[in-house]
Amino acid sequence: MIISVKDSNKYLYHYTSAGKAIDYILKSRTLRLSPYTGTNDPKERKGWLFDFGTNEGRDLGRYSRDEYSSWLSGEFKSKTLVTCLTRDTGPLSGNHVVDIFKRGYCKPRMWAQYADDHKGVCLVFLRECLNEKVNKQVGRRYPLLSGAVQYVDRGVARPFEDQSYLINVDVLEAEGKEAYFARHLQTHYQRLFFEKMTDWKDECEWRWVAFSGSAEPIDVKFGDALVGVVYGEDTSPEDRQKILELNSGKGIQHEGLKWKNCSPWYDWKW
């Protein structure tokens, strides 16, 4: 997963604390889809505010913005689950000396933010294999979307043609709330669930979003999709040993990262 890697779409990475990796992820061999509102992005945590529009001259004054925003935002968020991973930043040359700065497991800010300030781990998954597992275990039961997050800065004043946060009351009255929700999702899912501000762009996020009808998390058995573990600069020897034991006999590669001055490099001894 380090030497001669040229395919930037081959792997996905999940940063976590050593405790979560040991007690939950590696012990149960599962990756969790959690409530969408539990993310750390205000766009995703907070309720969305929708305006109204009509092509048929309907009276928009009889619609309560707060009421209908609460309804549609709630439908989108309260019963939606997500799991978020990161990607390599292509193109990769195959030269690991140069490519280390583009690899998904070598992001200092993400180590600090998601992996217990470099004391945790970064789990390495085969993207296509993990995608197959998620689709079989989740996609066959619930509507499921997946893909790379796009990073765009958008102002409060939106152009007229941007209707991702606009309720078309003509369609709503003609088809009812349930059908309208499905139509709005199908039309605007990219803007609603796969777009974030450019300040997040270095996370190079890939995600699965499931509309399960419940806020109850779903654990996906990842099986042989897990192919590597990268230890942080300060992952303790005790935690490394526990992880090695949990992965024993499973053919999983274990490596570490070290920083020399401002430069990251591999701790090959693992």
LINQUIBEL-V514077 format. One record per residue. N is the residue number from 1. RES is the residue in one small letter. SS is DSSP state (~ for helix, > for strand, _ for the rest). D_FIRST is the distance of its C-alpha to the first C-alpha in whole Angstrom. Layout:
N:RES:SS:D_FIRST, N:RES:SS:D_FIRST
This chain:
1:m:_:0, 2:i:_:4, 3:i:_:6, 4:s:_:8, 5:v:_:7, 6:k:_:10, 7:d:_:10, 8:s:_:11, 9:n:_:12, 10:k:_:9, 11:y:>:8, 12:l:>:11, 13:y:>:11, 14:h:>:14, 15:y:>:16, 16:t:>:19, 17:s:_:21, 18:a:~:20, 19:g:~:24, 20:k:~:23, 21:a:~:19, 22:i:~:22, 23:d:~:25, 24:y:~:24, 25:i:~:20, 26:l:~:19, 27:k:~:23, 28:s:~:23, 29:r:_:20, 30:t:>:21, 31:l:>:20, 32:r:>:23, 33:l:>:25, 34:s:>:27, 35:p:>:31, 36:y:~:30, 37:t:~:33, 38:g:~:31, 39:t:_:28, 40:n:_:29, 41:d:_:30, 42:p:~:34, 43:k:~:34, 44:e:~:32, 45:r:~:34, 46:k:_:38, 47:g:_:40, 48:w:_:40, 49:l:_:43, 50:f:_:45, 51:d:>:48, 52:f:>:50, 53:g:>:51, 54:t:_:53, 55:n:_:54, 56:e:_:57, 57:g:_:59, 58:r:_:58, 59:d:_:59, 60:l:~:56, 61:g:~:58, 62:r:~:59, 63:y:_:55, 64:s:_:54, 65:r:~:51, 66:d:~:50, 67:e:~:50, 68:y:~:48, 69:s:~:45, 70:s:~:45, 71:w:~:45, 72:l:~:43, 73:s:~:40, 74:g:~:41, 75:e:~:40, 76:f:~:37, 77:k:~:35, 78:s:_:37, 79:k:_:36, 80:t:>:32, 81:l:>:29, 82:v:>:26, 83:t:>:22, 84:c:>:20, 85:l:>:16, 86:t:>:15, 87:r:_:13, 88:d:_:11, 89:t:_:14, 90:g:_:15, 91:p:_:15, 92:l:_:12, 93:s:_:14, 94:g:_:11, 95:n:_:12, 96:h:~:10, 97:v:~:13, 98:v:~:15, 99:d:~:12, 100:i:~:11, 101:f:~:14, 102:k:~:13, 103:r:_:10, 104:g:_:11, 105:y:_:10, 106:c:_:13, 107:k:_:16, 108:p:~:19, 109:r:~:21, 110:m:~:19, 111:w:~:18, 112:a:~:22, 113:q:~:23, 114:y:~:21, 115:a:_:20, 116:d:_:23, 117:d:_:23, 118:h:_:20, 119:k:_:21, 120:g:_:19, 121:v:>:15, 122:c:>:13, 123:l:>:11, 124:v:>:8, 125:f:>:10, 126:l:>:10, 127:r:~:12, 128:e:~:15, 129:c:~:15, 130:l:~:16, 131:n:~:18, 132:e:~:20, 133:k:~:20, 134:v:~:22, 135:n:~:24, 136:k:~:25, 137:q:~:26, 138:v:~:27, 139:g:~:28, 140:r:_:30, 141:r:_:32, 142:y:_:32, 143:p:>:32, 144:l:>:28, 145:l:>:27, 146:s:>:23, 147:g:>:22, 148:a:>:21, 149:v:_:23, 150:q:>:25, 151:y:>:27, 152:v:_:30, 153:d:_:33, 154:r:_:37, 155:g:_:40, 156:v:_:42, 157:a:_:45, 158:r:_:43, 159:p:_:44, 160:f:_:46, 161:e:_:44, 162:d:_:41, 163:q:_:42, 164:s:_:39, 165:y:_:41, 166:l:>:45, 167:i:>:46, 168:n:>:48, 169:v:~:51, 170:d:~:53, 171:v:~:50, 172:l:~:50, 173:e:~:53, 174:a:~:53, 175:e:~:50, 176:g:_:50, 177:k:~:47, 178:e:~:45, 179:a:~:45, 180:y:~:45, 181:f:~:42, 182:a:~:40, 183:r:~:41, 184:h:~:40, 185:l:~:37, 186:q:~:36, 187:t:~:37, 188:h:~:36, 189:y:~:32, 190:q:~:30, 191:r:~:33, 192:l:~:33, 193:f:~:29, 194:f:_:27, 195:e:>:28, 196:k:>:28, 197:m:_:30, 198:t:~:28, 199:d:~:28, 200:w:~:25, 201:k:~:23, 202:d:~:20, 203:e:~:19, 204:c:_:18, 205:e:>:19, 206:w:>:18, 207:r:>:21, 208:w:>:23, 209:v:>:26, 210:a:>:29, 211:f:>:33, 212:s:_:33, 213:g:_:37, 214:s:_:36, 215:a:_:35, 216:e:_:34, 217:p:_:30, 218:i:>:28, 219:d:>:25, 220:v:>:23, 221:k:>:21, 222:f:_:18, 223:g:~:17, 224:d:~:14, 225:a:~:13, 226:l:>:11, 227:v:>:8, 228:g:>:7, 229:v:>:10, 230:v:>:10, 231:y:>:14, 232:g:_:16, 233:e:_:18, 234:d:_:21, 235:t:_:20, 236:s:_:23, 237:p:~:22, 238:e:~:24, 239:d:~:22, 240:r:~:19, 241:q:~:21, 242:k:~:22, 243:i:~:18, 244:l:~:17, 245:e:~:20, 246:l:~:20, 247:n:_:16, 248:s:_:18, 249:g:_:18, 250:k:_:15, 251:g:_:12, 252:i:_:10, 253:q:>:8, 254:h:>:10, 255:e:>:10, 256:g:>:12, 257:l:>:14, 258:k:>:17, 259:w:>:19, 260:k:>:22, 261:n:_:24, 262:c:_:23, 263:s:>:20, 264:p:>:16, 265:w:>:14, 266:y:>:12, 267:d:>:14, 268:w:_:13, 269:k:_:15, 270:w:_:14
